[in-house]
């Protein structure tokens, strides 16, 4: 792991990811948002990503909360107007 934690199997990986759920969910949200937008995430997108993660935390980081946050984000809704 980036912090030097040794991973020896799936159980260790699971524990490492669960020890910092916000970091994992932020990375996942950024990747999903990149896919949804069809472009790289820019620095100006990060406040929206962090807001989605904060809102998802209220629902125990449920995947459906992340997807709903992405779909209702300004970046996603405004991309249709740009095309």
Long-range contacts (C-beta under 8 A, 24 or more apart in sequence): 21-61, 22-53, 22-57, 25-53, 25-56, 25-57, 25-61, 25-66, 26-50, 26-53, 28-66, 29-53, 29-56, 29-66, 29-69, 29-70, 32-66, 32-67, 32-70, 33-70, 33-73, 33-75, 33-76, 36-70, 36-71, 36-76, 37-75, 37-76, 37-79, 38-79, 45-75, 48-73, 48-74, 48-75
